[in-house]
C-alpha cells in the first residue's frame, strides 16, 4: 500500500493535495479503495457548493458497500472530476492519480492540521 509523502490525509481516508493556485485536490486513499473493493459509482459535489469541514459531500459505492466522502476542510467546491464519474473503476486503478473534487479553502492554514503521511500510516495501523 502506498502513502505518498507529498499529500495530507484525513482519518476518514481522503487525500489532499495543495495546488499552486491554493486550491485543494481531493481523492480517496489507496487504503480506502482496497477496503471498498471494486468501485462502481461516484456521486460528487457540484461546483459552487459551500461545505463545512467534516461534512459528508460525496458518495463512493463499491460492490461491497456505499460510503460517504467528507470535506477535509471548509470551503467552496470549484470542480468535480467528470472522468472519474464516468469511469469510477479508475479509483481502483490509481487511487492517487484519480482526483474526485477540488475545494477553494476558506482558510488555507486548515490544511496544516490534517495528517501527514506518517500520521495517516499510524492511524490505519
C-alpha positions in Angstrom: 0.0 0.0 0.0 1.3 3.4 -1.0 1.1 6.6 1.2 2.7 9.5 -0.8 4.7 11.8 1.5 3.7 15.0 -0.5 0.0 14.7 0.4 -2.1 15.4 3.5 -4.7 12.9 4.8 -7.8 12.6 6.9 -8.8 9.8 9.3 -11.8 9.2 7.0 -9.3 8.2 4.2 -9.3 11.2 1.9 -6.0 12.5 0.5 -5.5 16.2 -0.1 -3.0 17.9 -2.5 -2.4 21.7 -2.4 -2.2 23.1 -5.9 -0.1 26.1 -7.0 -3.2 28.3 -7.1 -4.1 27.5 -3.5 -7.0 25.1 -4.3 -7.1 21.6 -2.8 -7.5 18.5 -4.9 -9.2 15.6 -3.0 -9.4 11.9 -3.6 -9.6 8.7 -1.6 -6.6 6.8 -0.4 -5.2 3.5 -1.6 -6.2 2.0 1.7 -9.8 3.2 1.2 -10.1 1.8 -2.3 -8.6 -1.6 -1.2 -11.2 -1.8 1.7 -14.1 -0.9 -0.6 -13.3 -3.3 -3.4 -14.4 -2.7 -6.9 -15.7 0.9 -7.2 -18.8 1.1 -9.4 -20.4 4.5 -8.7 -19.4 8.0 -7.6 -21.7 10.9 -6.7 -19.5 14.1 -6.4 -20.4 17.6 -5.2 -21.2 20.4 -7.7 -19.1 23.5 -8.2 -20.3 26.4 -6.2 -21.4 24.4 -3.2 -20.0 25.8 0.1 -19.1 23.0 2.5 -18.1 22.7 6.2 -15.1 20.7 7.4 -16.2 17.1 8.1 -19.4 17.4 6.1 -20.4 14.4 4.0 -20.4 15.8 0.5 -19.9 12.8 -1.9 -20.6 9.1 -2.1 -18.4 6.3 -3.3 -20.1 2.9 -4.0 -18.5 -0.4 -4.5 -19.7 -3.9 -5.0 -19.4 -4.3 -1.2 -20.8 -1.0 0.3 -21.6 2.6 -0.2 -19.5 5.1 1.8 -19.6 8.9 2.3 -16.7 11.1 1.4 -16.1 14.1 3.7 -14.9 17.6 3.1 -11.4 17.7 4.7 -11.7 21.4 5.4 -14.3 24.2 4.9 -14.5 25.9 1.6 -16.2 26.1 -1.8 -16.3 23.3 -4.3 -14.7 24.5 -7.5 -14.9 21.4 -9.6 -15.6 17.6 -9.8 -13.8 15.0 -11.9 -16.3 14.0 -14.6 -13.8 11.4 -15.9 -13.9 9.7 -12.5 -17.8 9.8 -12.5 -17.8 8.3 -16.0 -15.2 5.6 -15.0 -15.4 5.0 -11.3 -13.2 2.0 -11.5 -10.3 4.4 -12.2 -10.2 4.9 -8.4 -9.1 1.2 -8.0 -6.6 1.5 -10.8 -4.8 4.6 -9.4 -6.2 6.0 -6.2 -3.7 8.9 -6.0 -3.9 9.7 -9.7 -7.7 9.8 -9.7 -8.9 13.0 -8.0 -12.6 13.4 -7.2 -13.2 17.1 -6.4 -11.4 20.4 -5.8 -12.0 22.9 -3.0 -11.1 26.5 -2.6 -10.3 26.6 1.1 -12.0 29.1 3.4 -8.8 29.1 5.4 -5.7 27.7 3.8 -4.0 27.2 7.1 -6.5 24.5 8.0 -4.6 22.1 5.7 -1.7 22.2 8.3 -4.0 20.4 10.8 -4.5 17.4 8.6 -2.5 14.2 8.9 0.9 13.9 7.2 1.9 10.6 5.6 3.4 9.2 8.9 0.3 10.3 10.8 -2.0 8.6 8.4 0.1 5.4 8.4 -0.1 5.4 12.2 -3.9 6.0 12.0 -4.6 3.0 9.8 -2.1 0.7 11.6 
